[in-house]
């Protein structure tokens, strides 16, 4: 899978997840998704190296304000959360 395709898929998952509203006693609740994408290198990478890259980009997404997906080359925010809804 290309990084662009992985980014697009992860972004779609984040947007779909964010559209779900869970009713609670305190009012509607909407959650957000942050994602990090890690890939191996053409000359080879261990699973630990790929997971470390994904972990690093995940934490970069969280530092960027959450509700976004970050890969090596592409970053994007999912749709904005409506102010009337709380994020988990």
N, C-alpha and C positions, 0 to 999 in steps of 0.2 A: 504494500500500500504506500502511496506517495504521502509525503508530509502534508501537502495541500488537501488531499482527500481525507486524511485522518483529521485534520483541523476542521474541515467542513462538517464531517460526521460528528465530531465532538461538540461543535457549535450548535448543530441541530438538536442534539440530545439535551444540551443545556437550555435551549429555548423551549423545547417541549416540556422539560421538567419544570421550568419556571412558569408555564401557563397553568399548571395544576394548582388549584386553590383548595386548601383543607379548612373546612369550617371548624372553629374551636369556640369554647365558651367565652374567650376573650376577643373573638372576632376572627376574620379570615386570616389564614397564614399561607404565605408563599415562600418557598425555599429557592435558593440559588445554587448553581453548580460552578465550581472552579475546576479547571482541568489543565494538566500538563502533558505534553507529548514528548516522548523520547524515542529516538531511533538509533540503530546501530550505524557503524561507518562502513563504507564500501570495502575496506580492507579487513573488516571483521571487528566485532565487539562481543564482550561477554554479556550474559544476561544481567549481571550485577551492574555493568557500565550503562546499559540501556535503562535499567530501573533507576539508577542514580540520576541520569539525565531527565527522566520523566518526573522524578521527585523534585529536582531543582526547578523545573519549569512549573510544576504545580505550586510550589511555594512562592514563586515569582508571581503567579496569577493571584494568589491570595494577598500578597503585598500590593498588587496593583488595584486593589479595591474589591476583590472577589467578583463572582459572577462573570468570569471570563475564561478564555482558553488561550494558552501560550504554548507555542512551539519554538523551534530555533529561529525560524524566519518570519512567522506570522503571529500577530496578536490581535485579539478582538474582544469587544465587550458584547455580551448577550443583550437582548432587549432590556430596557430600563424597567425596574420594578415600580409599579404604581405606588405613590406615596401612601395611599390608604391601606396598603397591605404590608405586614411585617415580614421581614426575611428571617429565616432560621439560621 
